[in-house]
Amino acid sequence: MLDSDEEITSPNASTASSNPPPSSYSPPSQRPRRRSILSRSLPRSVHSPTNPKSPTSPFSSIPPAPASPPTPAPSPPPKEKERCPDWSTVDEGEEDWMKSIRQTFHGASVPQRERLLTELLNMCNSRQLNFVHDYVSPRLKKDPFTSLPNELCLRILSLVDHPNTLARSSQVSRRWHELVNDDMAWKILCERHSYRSEDHDSDDAMTNDIPQRQQQYPRLQQNELSYTTPTRPSAFSLPGSSSSAPDLTRASATPSPSDPNSPRNTSYRSHFKRKYMVATAWRSGGRVHARHITPDQGVVTSLHLTDKYIVVALDNAKIHVFDADGAHQKTLHGHIMGVWAMIPWDDILVSGGCDRDVRVWNMATGQNLHTLRGHSSTVRCLKMSDANTAITGSRDTTLRIWDVKNGYCKYVLVGHQASVRCVAVHNGIIASGSYDTTARLWRISDGRCFRILQGHFSQIYAIAYTGKRIATGSLDTSIRIWDPADGKCLAVLQGHTSLVGQIQIRGDTLVTGGSDGSVRVWSLERLVPIHRLAAHDNSVTSLQFDESRIVSGGSDGRVKIWDIKTGALVRELSQPADAVWRVVFEEEKAVILANRAQRTIMEVWSFSPPVEGQTAVERSGEKPVAVSNLHQKALDRYNNLFSRGDTSDDVAMSGTSTAPRPYGAGRRGILPRPSSTSQ
């Protein structure tokens, strides 16, 4: 589009423009425009105004336009959504005409109908074809679960490997909701994620409805309906780390029952939900309760976590007993020198230390039941094989087997030539490691040594024994794997550059920690390293792992959680301290003993989901001390994103719920969405 002051000229007019201008100037708008046929076919020449300062410019009186960058053309506005035509106010003649067309189409054969539709579609423009597409497409969609049998539907759902997808699919329609609520798919997810039940009664409760489901879905095989919990080794066949750090074993020497405050899982869906929420809290949540456990100085030498107690031993001869939530119950007085080893069994606690005595306590009453004497030097390591038998190793080079129920020594095991530093027990066999560079195997039944393992070049500081394999860690920086059947060394694992003081075996996985600050994961099946973790800037003081994670504590004052499958750092669990003495954990709880600001601090971390309708603070009856904001935000996010509601069939395939309900409402709630980032 041209400006009003621009002149349009023809070729003939351009010739005349070379002549002198007339005496009086007439604006272009008043000039007669002569356009020939030829001028219309040729391109128009547009003359822009010349410089106003030029004396030849006829537009010198017009001020110049300000210099500015070209403005782009505005974007076209969004088109309004076209509405469907409204035929409610058509004329009567149009109704008769449409009626005749419907009758003609109804009476036509299939080929005639197809030909008629083809002719009509060929006559349509793009807008009309879009209307046909939008009208026909939803009617061609079909929900497969409305036509397939239940057995095939459940088989399809069993192939869903992500819990979020399975949870959201229950919001599609009532039919999908009923299918997803069946425990078949959730049972397979439990197996896939290794979410095994800790309580066999819970397994029985979850499998009681199998005959009913088999009657409902008769074509499903029995092995598809039943759920067999994978065999899990008992706690005393699941050796923790070495007795040099006796607190690194699992929660207790006995299989711990489920938390009485926790809701019982009556379905695989609820079981998976709880396990999934616990795993999510380990990644980016948790509630912490911190307290100063002692006003005086003291190095924590041993820490144990059971389902009833948290027991802490110090080098100032004191043993502190807390309940499972971290509330102080009592202090056990009796030792006159530092306590260096202890082991709990239900309400019984056996301890030993620098005063050479072995004491048996009742933690419920605080009573000292027995004082067992016989060692001539510091009791350095201690284990229990059953509720009545304890094994101690001492710097006097001997081991002793005690009857803690009746309070006497059954056997004295003589053979080592230097201090006994570590001990492990499995199935009636004792494995001991000594500063004399050897490890020995003893029978508890008669106290005799039947195997000597020789090969290390320096003192043995750590030992683990599973019945099939023995692993020893030494000051010579190596780990040796032994066959207990013949005493042969199967492998020498090299990698650490300093003392190997932490060892734990679980299944075919070995995890070690050294004074070089590194944590290494090994495969006992292939005898090769899996992960090399630069965990700490100083010695690894605590190490424990399960099937999902590794928790390590170091002298650098940090506690770190690692993914055992990938070796990636998940998070740092606590604020940095001066030093971390001990760390122990079980599935839903972790306890940290650290030195911070010249005081001994105990932090109790809880990763359990809140009980339905009740917060953890209300359940414990205490005032909140410190709650992780990440944990609270995660719970709020779960409520908003994964609230479940029954949907009607009229919103099928929409993926939205019309009646959201908060997290925890109902026996089978929707599981939470995992955090996308690790904190």
Phi and psi in degrees as a GROMACS rama.xvg file:
@    title "Ramachandran Plot"
@    xaxis  label "Phi"
@    yaxis  label "Psi"
@TYPE xy
-95.5033  152.327  LEU-2
-71.6384  158.771  ASP-3
-67.8611  -23.3607  SER-4
-95.354  11.2968  ASP-5
-92.8985  148.178  GLU-6
-109.122  135.753  GLU-7
-108.827  120.818  ILE-8
-124.211  156.945  THR-9
-100.037  171.343  SER-10
-59.9712  -38.1833  PRO-11
-66.4452  -38.2275  ASN-12
-69.2354  -30.6713  ALA-13
-65.0576  -29.804  SER-14
-68.4322  -41.5342  THR-15
-69.2977  -23.8768  ALA-16
-68.7389  -16.394  SER-17
-75.4012  -19.1276  SER-18
-72.2163  162.264  ASN-19
-63.5758  144.452  PRO-20
-70.0372  153.923  PRO-21
-66.9505  168.683  PRO-22
-66.0791  -35.1763  SER-23
-110.467  132.303  SER-24
-91.8228  130.55  TYR-25
-110.445  135.52  SER-26
-60.3053  157.769  PRO-27
-63.7231  -28.8052  PRO-28
-68.4459  -20.7027  SER-29
-95.8769  -6.53161  GLN-30
-78.2414  143.612  ARG-31
-73.1271  130.961  PRO-32
-93.9249  119.897  ARG-33
-109.644  112.911  ARG-34
-120.002  123.809  ARG-35
-97.0865  174.064  SER-36
-63.9557  -36.2498  ILE-37
-67.5745  -39.6099  LEU-38
-66.6511  -28.8928  SER-39
-72.5591  -29.8925  ARG-40
-81.7003  -19.2714  SER-41
-90.0911  157.499  LEU-42
-69.0011  146.758  PRO-43
-83.8056  140.528  ARG-44
-98.0075  125.966  SER-45
-105.553  122.941  VAL-46
-101.603  116.19  HIS-47
-80.9586  154.502  SER-48
-63.4919  140.713  PRO-49
-82.8013  -178.437  THR-50
-61.4646  128.746  ASN-51
-62.1904  -24.6496  PRO-52
-77.2488  -12.3707  LYS-53
-69.7439  133.482  SER-54
-70.9891  -20.1985  PRO-55
-85.4885  -6.16337  THR-56
-77.4392  126.143  SER-57
-75.3223  -8.14678  PRO-58
-106.457  30.2725  PHE-59
-65.0333  -20.6905  SER-60
-81.9332  -8.91  SER-61
-89.6084  125.97  ILE-62
-68.5572  149.652  PRO-63
-71.2445  153.51  PRO-64
-77.8161  143.522  ALA-65
-64.7721  142.467  PRO-66
-72.2984  125.58  ALA-67
-153.863  151.735  SER-68
-67.1797  154.278  PRO-69
-64.5909  138.293  PRO-70
-89.8932  125.277  THR-71
-68.418  157.23  PRO-72
-67.7366  140.876  ALA-73
-64.7594  146.134  PRO-74
-67.9334  145.135  SER-75
-66.618  140.457  PRO-76
-64.7543  151.002  PRO-77
-64.0652  139.453  PRO-78
-72.2347  138.439  LYS-79
-69.2651  144.406  GLU-80
-63.5556  123.559  LYS-81
-69.8914  132.68  GLU-82
-87.3881  153.775  ARG-83
-68.2697  142.185  CYS-84
-58.6119  146.795  PRO-85
-107.459  112.738  ASP-86
-104.21  23.2303  TRP-87
-78.2334  -15.8759  SER-88
-120.463  38.4323  THR-89
-78.9558  159.665  VAL-90
-76.0645  162.404  ASP-91
-65.962  -35.0388  GLU-92
-63.3495  -38.9164  GLY-93
-65.0374  -36.8434  GLU-94
-63.3236  -42.7116  GLU-95
-64.3001  -38.0624  ASP-96
-66.8395  -42.8792  TRP-97
-66.8509  -34.4735  MET-98
-64.9407  -40.053  LYS-99
-67.0049  -36.5801  SER-100
-66.3224  -41.4872  ILE-101
-63.0447  -40.6885  ARG-102
-65.8732  -39.2661  GLN-103
-64.7048  -43.7377  THR-104
-67.0481  -36.8875  PHE-105
-65.6746  -34.7985  HIS-106
-87.3332  -6.03481  GLY-107
-79.9125  156.659  ALA-108
-78.2303  173.395  SER-109
-62.2365  -47.0659  VAL-110
-61.454  -37.4421  PRO-111
-66.5855  -38.1079  GLN-112
-63.6918  -44.1998  ARG-113
-64.2304  -38.5906  GLU-114
-66.0669  -41.9619  ARG-115
-62.9729  -43.8437  LEU-116
-63.5119  -38.9898  LEU-117
-62.6271  -43.6071  THR-118
-63.7523  -41.3705  GLU-119
-66.155  -41.5436  LEU-120
-67.8199  -34.8516  LEU-121
-65.2577  -24.3854  ASN-122
-85.9494  -7.8569  MET-123
-85.2861  148.402  CYS-124
-89.5562  -175.507  ASN-125
-64.2118  -40.7214  SER-126
-63.6856  -41.2276  ARG-127
-69.8716  -35.1805  GLN-128
-67.4168  -36.4736  LEU-129
-62.7042  -39.3656  ASN-130
-62.1223  -42.734  PHE-131
-63.3258  -41.6118  VAL-132
-63.0974  -47.4399  HIS-133
-64.5092  -28.8147  ASP-134
-80.8345  -34.0643  TYR-135
-87.9889  -35.6746  VAL-136
-56.8887  -48.8294  SER-137
-62.0622  -27.9581  PRO-138
-78.7207  -14.0102  ARG-139
-89.0436  -14.4384  LEU-140
-75.5168  142.451  LYS-141
-140.326  131.94  LYS-142
-74.9715  114.785  ASP-143
-65.2989  -28.5734  PRO-144
-72.4819  -12.3584  PHE-145
-83.5493  -16.8126  THR-146
-113.981  -24.9298  SER-147
-79.7862  152.469  LEU-148
-69.6289  161.676  PRO-149
-59.5541  -36.1935  ASN-150
-63.1325  -42.3525  GLU-151
-69.5637  -37.3914  LEU-152
-61.3935  -45.0623  CYS-153
-67.6208  -32.8705  LEU-154
-65.9753  -39.871  ARG-155
-64.5996  -44.6867  ILE-156
-65.8066  -28.1986  LEU-157
-69.2132  -16.521  SER-158
-86.3394  -7.2507  LEU-159
-74.4913  120.135  VAL-160
-102.356  -1.86422  ASP-161
-114.598  126.441  HIS-162
-64.7656  -31.8944  PRO-163
-64.0261  -40.4807  ASN-164
-63.4918  -42.6048  THR-165
-66.6439  -37.8532  LEU-166
-68.3812  -42.6289  ALA-167
-69.6753  -29.5336  ARG-168
-65.363  -21.8786  SER-169
-71.3736  -10.121  SER-170
-95.9356  3.50548  GLN-171
-71.7482  -52.5974  VAL-172
-159.612  173.987  SER-173
-64.8959  -37.1156  ARG-174
-61.6211  -47.3359  ARG-175
-64.0027  -38.0895  TRP-176
-61.3892  -42.6838  HIS-177
-66.007  -40.0949  GLU-178
-69.7967  -42.6059  LEU-179
-68.2488  -30.1812  VAL-180
-70.6657  -14.9913  ASN-181
-67.7327  142.351  ASP-182
-74.5054  -4.1886  ASP-183
-61.0487  -51.1228  MET-184
-68.0815  -37.6941  ALA-185
-71.5263  -30.3187  TRP-186
-63.4451  -42.8193  LYS-187
-67.1104  -37.222  ILE-188
-64.7679  -38.7247  LEU-189
-60.4001  -42.8605  CYS-190
-66.2624  -40.222  GLU-191
-66.8577  -35.5636  ARG-192
-93.6766  3.98785  HIS-193
58.5961  38.6925  SER-194
-89.0655  82.7238  TYR-195
-88.4232  148.94  ARG-196
-79.9045  135.951  SER-197
-80.3862  -18.0466  GLU-198
-115.454  120.228  ASP-199
-65.7037  -30.4673  HIS-200
-62.8988  -34.8179  ASP-201
-66.7535  -37.6363  SER-202
-61.4727  -42.3138  ASP-203
-63.4528  -40.193  ASP-204
-65.4803  -36.4169  ALA-205
-76.2474  -20.9759  MET-206
-98.9988  0.844705  THR-207
-67.7775  -26.2873  ASN-208
-90.3521  9.45219  ASP-209
-65.3628  -45.7327  ILE-210
-59.1338  -35.7867  PRO-211
-66.0488  -41.5979  GLN-212
-70.0119  -32.6406  ARG-213
-67.3641  -33.7134  GLN-214
-70.7709  -34.5986  GLN-215
-73.209  -38.7063  GLN-216
-120.234  79.6005  TYR-217
-66.9285  -21.3151  PRO-218
-82.5571  -7.53523  ARG-219
-75.4552  137.481  LEU-220
-73.3537  155.986  GLN-221
-63.465  -37.5912  GLN-222
-70.9434  -17.1412  ASN-223
-82.6664  -22.1221  GLU-224
-92.9186  -31.9669  LEU-225
-79.629  155.142  SER-226
-128.319  116.23  TYR-227
-102.353  118.717  THR-228
-69.223  125.322  THR-229
-57.7239  143.381  PRO-230
-61.9786  134.211  THR-231
-122.586  128.249  ARG-232
-64.8025  148.666  PRO-233
-68.2258  169.81  SER-234
-66.0103  -35.9347  ALA-235
-87.0445  -6.56659  PHE-236
-94.9149  -0.683653  SER-237
-108.337  80.5034  LEU-238
-64.8235  141.664  PRO-239
-81.8597  -139.092  GLY-240
-87.6379  -163.029  SER-241
-71.9577  161.679  SER-242
-72.9199  -7.88068  SER-243
-64.7747  -23.6174  SER-244
-131.34  75.4961  ALA-245
-64.9852  -11.6601  PRO-246
-78.0992  -5.12245  ASP-247
-87.5892  2.53949  LEU-248
-73.6714  177.272  THR-249
-72.5793  -171.573  ARG-250
-52.3239  -44.9642  ALA-251
-156.649  173.95  SER-252
-78.5177  -10.7884  ALA-253
-112.511  149.752  THR-254
-60.2731  123.645  PRO-255
-83.2305  134.278  SER-256
-71.5081  169.373  PRO-257
-69.2884  157.514  SER-258
-64.9367  124.828  ASP-259
-63.8645  -23.0295  PRO-260
-80.6053  -14.763  ASN-261
-82.4876  143.709  SER-262
-69.6387  141.587  PRO-263
-75.0868  135.366  ARG-264
-81.7989  115.722  ASN-265
-103.503  3.34902  THR-266
-151.861  159.424  SER-267
-67.9074  -28.2422  TYR-268
-63.5301  -49.9123  ARG-269
-66.9409  -34.4  SER-270
-64.8919  -44.7894  HIS-271
-65.1075  -40.3983  PHE-272
-59.3175  -46.14  LYS-273
-64.9514  -45.7661  ARG-274
-62.676  -39.8433  LYS-275
-66.0515  -40.861  TYR-276
-67.9827  -36.1948  MET-277
-64.6511  -44.2084  VAL-278
-62.9121  -37.1966  ALA-279
-66.3958  -40.2488  THR-280
-65.6205  -34.1734  ALA-281
-63.8367  -33.6779  TRP-282
-76.6207  -39.6576  ARG-283
-154.721  47.4524  SER-284
-162.242  -149.158  GLY-285
104.496  148.792  GLY-286
-113.193  133.786  ARG-287
-117.27  139.569  VAL-288
-124.937  112.416  HIS-289
-110.221  144.551  ALA-290
-154.013  153.51  ARG-291
-85.8417  120.977  HIS-292
-90.2015  -19.6865  ILE-293
-153.015  136.018  THR-294
-76.4095  -20.1747  PRO-295
-97.0662  166.403  ASP-296
-70.4993  145.147  GLN-297
-176.67  136.478  GLY-298
-91.0083  129.656  VAL-299
-75.8421  120.599  VAL-300
-102.192  -21.6193  THR-301
-155.973  144.396  SER-302
-144.78  132.338  LEU-303
-134.91  142.085  HIS-304
-121.905  120.658  LEU-305
-119.506  -179.81  THR-306
-72.0308  -12.4125  ASP-307
-116.376  -28.5668  LYS-308
-134.545  154.89  TYR-309
-118.038  118.682  ILE-310
-115.979  128.366  VAL-311
-124.626  127.758  VAL-312
-112.865  142.226  ALA-313
-126.748  165.678  LEU-314
-80.1468  4.37009  ASP-315
-99.0679  20.6017  ASN-316
77.5874  7.5263  ALA-317
-103.116  148.745  LYS-318
-125.872  119.436  ILE-319
-102.405  134.854  HIS-320
-115.749  124.45  VAL-321
-118.831  159.548  PHE-322
-78.9834  179.95  ASP-323
-66.418  -19.2126  ALA-324
-94.2031  -1.38749  ASP-325
97.3207  7.23595  GLY-326
-82.146  130.71  ALA-327
-68.7576  132.562  HIS-328
-107.195  -50.8773  GLN-329
-162.653  164.292  LYS-330
-120.101  128.342  THR-331
-91.8098  117.001  LEU-332
-107.862  138.106  HIS-333
170.462  -45.0653  GLY-334
-68.6358  144.324  HIS-335
-105.621  -4.73627  ILE-336
-138.803  179.518  MET-337
-57.6249  141.487  GLY-338
-93.8364  121.377  VAL-339
-113.19  -8.92685  TRP-340
-153.822  142.552  ALA-341
-160.833  160.364  MET-342
-151.547  129.507  ILE-343
-95.4148  153.611  PRO-344
-147.62  105.885  TRP-345
54.8085  -120.985  ASP-346
-91.5198  0.294518  ASP-347
-95.6984  138.47  ILE-348
-128.771  131.299  LEU-349
-115.133  130.027  VAL-350
-135.9  155.007  SER-351
-151.725  159.015  GLY-352
-165.332  -153.145  GLY-353
-71.408  -17.4201  CYS-354
-82.5857  4.02853  ASP-355
71.7123  1.42025  ARG-356
-93.2337  150.182  ASP-357
-113.143  120.099  VAL-358
-114.083  142.9  ARG-359
-112.899  125.749  VAL-360
-120.378  152.846  TRP-361
-103.682  108.55  ASN-362
-70.9137  -22.5963  MET-363
-69.4018  -36.651  ALA-364
-107.392  -17.6155  THR-365
80.6764  9.80397  GLY-366
-81.917  139.169  GLN-367
-84.8386  105.09  ASN-368
-75.4516  -45.2668  LEU-369
-143.428  149.35  HIS-370
-120.96  110.55  THR-371
-100.87  121.595  LEU-372
-116.883  149.148  ARG-373
165.691  -36.4872  GLY-374
-70.545  146.695  HIS-375
-105.185  5.64738  SER-376
-152.058  -175.43  SER-377
-57.3977  134.57  THR-378
-81.6254  114.7  VAL-379
-103.092  -25.0852  ARG-380
-146.911  153.468  CYS-381
-155.714  135.195  LEU-382
-141.048  162.983  LYS-383
-125.232  136.644  MET-384
-94.9201  -27.4993  SER-385
-156.57  -173.804  ASP-386
-67.6335  -16.5292  ALA-387
-113.312  -5.78369  ASN-388
-125.502  128.701  THR-389
-125.062  147.908  ALA-390
-123.335  129  ILE-391
-122.022  145.898  THR-392
-121.323  142.051  GLY-393
-132.391  164.632  SER-394
-71.9935  -6.25603  ARG-395
-82.2921  10.505  ASP-396
78.6384  1.75423  THR-397
-112.489  161.091  THR-398
-116.373  151.028  LEU-399
-132.281  141.89  ARG-400
-107.116  123.09  ILE-401
-115.037  145.093  TRP-402
-94.1007  100.156  ASP-403
-78.001  -16.1802  VAL-404
-74.6393  -44.4317  LYS-405
-99.4073  -12.8998  ASN-406
79.6097  50.467  GLY-407
-148.267  163.856  TYR-408
-89.8362  127.93  CYS-409
-89.4354  -46.75  LYS-410
-143.201  148.87  TYR-411
-112.865  120.898  VAL-412
-98.109  111.372  LEU-413
-113.134  135.11  VAL-414
171.103  -39.7932  GLY-415
-67.6815  150.529  HIS-416
-104.583  0.579797  GLN-417
-148.997  -175.237  ALA-418
-56.4955  137.414  SER-419
-85.9456  115.121  VAL-420
-98.4091  -29.6121  ARG-421
-150.502  154.699  CYS-422
-149.624  145.643  VAL-423
-138.479  149.618  ALA-424
-130.861  137.483  VAL-425
-155.359  122.582  HIS-426
52.0096  48.0264  ASN-427
80.7042  7.04574  GLY-428
-119.287  137.345  ILE-429
-107.118  131.72  ILE-430
-114.039  125.532  ALA-431
-125.792  144.362  SER-432
-120.397  144.917  GLY-433
-135.769  163.992  SER-434
-70.8874  -6.99943  TYR-435
-82.5156  11.4336  ASP-436
73.9161  7.19856  THR-437
-116.133  158.388  THR-438
-119.27  145.908  ALA-439
-130.58  150.789  ARG-440
-112.148  133.223  LEU-441
-129.313  150.379  TRP-442
-94.586  131.479  ARG-443
-70.1247  -30.7501  ILE-444
-63.352  -37.7459  SER-445
-126.799  -3.46283  ASP-446
72.6609  21.7798  GLY-447
-100.803  145.732  ARG-448
-86.9236  127.559  CYS-449
-121.087  -0.56842  PHE-450
-154.204  136.246  ARG-451
-119.767  126.34  ILE-452
-106.343  112.463  LEU-453
-119.517  140.065  GLN-454
166.692  -31.5039  GLY-455
-69.2399  153.078  HIS-456
-102.171  -2.31167  PHE-457
-150.063  -175.38  SER-458
-60.7937  144.252  GLN-459
-93.234  127.399  ILE-460
-111.195  -18.2835  TYR-461
-145.54  145.828  ALA-462
-148.15  144.304  ILE-463
-138.582  142.631  ALA-464
-141.886  126.319  TYR-465
-112.98  -3.03965  THR-466
100.273  -36.0811  GLY-467
-101.943  -29.6479  LYS-468
-137.143  151.062  ARG-469
-124.549  133.147  ILE-470
-121.555  133.435  ALA-471
-127.29  140.37  THR-472
-116.476  142.085  GLY-473
-134.422  167.591  SER-474
-68.8028  -15.837  LEU-475
-78.9297  9.98447  ASP-476
74.1881  3.71118  THR-477
-107.39  159.611  SER-478
-117  130.839  ILE-479
-114.23  137.34  ARG-480
-106.906  127.571  ILE-481
-119.808  151.168  TRP-482
-96.6459  114.551  ASP-483
-68.1585  -17.6364  PRO-484
-68.7145  -42.0613  ALA-485
-123.16  -3.8058  ASP-486
79.0968  10.2579  GLY-487
-80.2162  147.943  LYS-488
-83.7661  117.913  CYS-489
-83.1811  -32.3774  LEU-490
-162.12  153.12  ALA-491
-117.659  112.842  VAL-492
-95.2102  116.402  LEU-493
-107.491  149.086  GLN-494
163.161  -42.6686  GLY-495
-69.3174  151.055  HIS-496
-110.631  6.78611  THR-497
-151.54  -170.787  SER-498
-52.3143  132.527  LEU-499
-97.7459  105.466  VAL-500
-111.499  -6.01239  GLY-501
-127.908  126.764  GLN-502
-141.745  135.255  ILE-503
-146.161  138.577  GLN-504
-118.272  137.212  ILE-505
-143.948  112.289  ARG-506
64.8595  -125.155  GLY-507
-101.86  19.9212  ASP-508
-115.929  132.423  THR-509
-118.177  131.921  LEU-510
-123.23  131.642  VAL-511
-128.622  151.706  THR-512
-134.529  144.458  GLY-513
-130.305  173.57  GLY-514
-71.1184  -10.2454  SER-515
-79.7001  -0.182891  ASP-516
85.0394  0.442244  GLY-517
-97.9712  151.719  SER-518
-120.644  131.199  VAL-519
-126.205  140.165  ARG-520
-111.371  130.061  VAL-521
-124.417  151.675  TRP-522
-98.4855  118.549  SER-523
-77.2924  -16.9063  LEU-524
-76.2569  -43.6177  GLU-525
-102.725  -9.71129  ARG-526
57.4535  46.667  LEU-527
-134.309  156.654  VAL-528
-74.2588  143.92  PRO-529
-103.903  -49.6875  ILE-530
-134.247  143.999  HIS-531
-120.196  109.851  ARG-532
-108.886  120.528  LEU-533
-81.8288  83.4899  ALA-534
-81.6249  -47.8891  ALA-535
-137.127  159.91  HIS-536
-84.139  -5.45968  ASP-537
-145.113  -165.284  ASN-538
-60.1586  144.793  SER-539
-82.2968  114.653  VAL-540
-95.4653  -21.9956  THR-541
-144.455  143.652  SER-542
-153.138  130.656  LEU-543
-154.923  147.477  GLN-544
-148.014  159.89  PHE-545
-131.896  -159.253  ASP-546
-72.5474  -9.97311  GLU-547
-115.607  -36.9185  SER-548
-144.26  161.076  ARG-549
-117.805  132.402  ILE-550
-117.114  123.152  VAL-551
-127.294  144.678  SER-552
-127.32  145.889  GLY-553
-135.348  169.671  GLY-554
-68.2379  -11.1251  SER-555
-79.1752  1.2143  ASP-556
83.9211  17.9485  GLY-557
-120.134  146.74  ARG-558
-118.553  123.812  VAL-559
-124.669  146.137  LYS-560
-114.016  131.115  ILE-561
-122.161  147.702  TRP-562
-81.4189  118.368  ASP-563
-71.123  -22.6566  ILE-564
-80.8554  -38.9431  LYS-565
-104.794  -19.2299  THR-566
78.0292  9.38065  GLY-567
-83.3056  149.114  ALA-568
-74.7322  122.501  LEU-569
-84.3025  -49.4338  VAL-570
-172.462  165.548  ARG-571
-97.8779  126.682  GLU-572
-78.2681  -34.4683  LEU-573
-131.426  170.267  SER-574
-69.595  146.963  GLN-575
-58.1709  141.923  PRO-576
-123.038  178.681  ALA-577
-69.4177  -38.9574  ASP-578
-161.882  147.569  ALA-579
-104.555  117.443  VAL-580
-77.0616  -57.0502  TRP-581
-146.527  150.643  ARG-582
-139.857  129.511  VAL-583
-133.211  154.927  VAL-584
-151.775  157.803  PHE-585
-127.544  -167.334  GLU-586
-59.8707  -41.7411  GLU-587
-118.57  15.5244  GLU-588
-154.86  148.245  LYS-589
-140.912  145.047  ALA-590
-125.982  130.5  VAL-591
-120.551  129.362  ILE-592
-112.65  119.824  LEU-593
-140.193  163.357  ALA-594
-105.266  115.457  ASN-595
-134.632  122.506  ARG-596
56.9473  43.0381  ALA-597
63.4667  24.5416  GLN-598
-133.565  148.734  ARG-599
-86.1088  119.156  THR-600
-112.381  137.261  ILE-601
-115.575  126.66  MET-602
-114.651  127.302  GLU-603
-109.821  112.939  VAL-604
-99.8325  132.368  TRP-605
-116.135  130.217  SER-606
-115.977  12.6099  PHE-607
-78.5742  143.355  SER-608
-66.4938  152.965  PRO-609
-66.4413  146.079  PRO-610
-67.3942  144.807  VAL-611
-55.4291  122.184  GLU-612
75.4938  10.5072  GLY-613
-151.723  132.211  GLN-614
-83.0193  164.141  THR-615
-64.8948  -33.3809  ALA-616
-67.6153  -40.8221  VAL-617
-65.7404  -35.9749  GLU-618
-67.7168  -38.6157  ARG-619
-79.687  -19.2483  SER-620
75.2022  15.6626  GLY-621
-114.406  163.77  GLU-622
-77.3057  147.181  LYS-623
-68.5659  135.074  PRO-624
-99.5129  -54.0167  VAL-625
-153.733  127.853  ALA-626
-125.512  132.947  VAL-627
-67.9328  126  SER-628
-64.9992  -32.6032  ASN-629
-62.1718  -39.1016  LEU-630
-65.2458  -43.4536  HIS-631
-67.1207  -40.6682  GLN-632
-64.7443  -36.8557  LYS-633
-64.1255  -42.0745  ALA-634
-63.5288  -40.8893  LEU-635
-63.0604  -39.3256  ASP-636
-66.3308  -37.1592  ARG-637
-63.5628  -41.3918  TYR-638
-62.2687  -39.7205  ASN-639
-75.774  -40.076  ASN-640
-89.4579  -27.3857  LEU-641
-123.79  27.4315  PHE-642
-71.071  140.069  SER-643
-109.444  140.205  ARG-644
-145.938  150.394  GLY-645
-72.7841  132.68  ASP-646
-111.025  147.988  THR-647
-88.6231  166.814  SER-648
-69.8326  -18.63  ASP-649
-74.7298  -10.2945  ASP-650
-112.667  24.7399  VAL-651
-61.008  143.723  ALA-652
67.2939  6.16323  MET-653
-84.6758  -24.9435  SER-654
75.6341  15.1432  GLY-655
-120.132  153.555  THR-656
-109.549  138.864  SER-657
-94.4992  -13.2245  THR-658
-139.243  77.6275  ALA-659
-67.2468  148.064  PRO-660
-131.678  148.194  ARG-661
-69.9669  162.368  PRO-662
-58.1817  138.022  TYR-663
89.6067  -7.71082  GLY-664
-80.5721  119.899  ALA-665
96.8894  165.09  GLY-666
-76.1378  -30.2624  ARG-667
-121.969  81.0339  ARG-668
-85.7434  163.933  GLY-669
-72.6955  139.867  ILE-670
-75.0243  158.721  LEU-671
-79.6804  158.842  PRO-672
-83.9174  133.564  ARG-673
-72.2805  156.047  PRO-674
-70.2083  140.774  SER-675
-79.9579  -19.1076  SER-676
-128.404  151.442  THR-677
-94.9541  130.179  SER-678
